[in-house]
Amino acid sequence: RVRISPEGLNGVLSGKLQDLKRYAYDLEQELDRLHNTTENQRKWDLDIKYCLLREDIPVEAQLFANLVAKATKTVISLVDTDESQQQRSNRRRKSEPNKVPNNPHFV
């Protein structure tokens, strides 16, 4: 899944490590092309992290079946502000009152 906002991009992809590294390389090349820069001239930042799959969950359950890209107002942050918590809480109440998700990994 990929979130696109005026602040930047935030994405989580799954796949084989060699394919993900190729994607990262291609993305860097495309950003250089769009910004008319080279690796030494970059004024943009791309922070990529790789993680291993969990051993306690089947591989198939951890892979994404499709790519979802969505425009948002802000990029998701690891630090949740009071304002964003309140906005999310209000959205949940409006869309699904009194409904609790069954997924134990729901955040």
Beta strands, then each sheet from edge to edge (+ up, - down):
strand 1: 2-5
strand 2: 8-11
strand 3: 69-71
sheet 1: 2+ 1- 3-
end
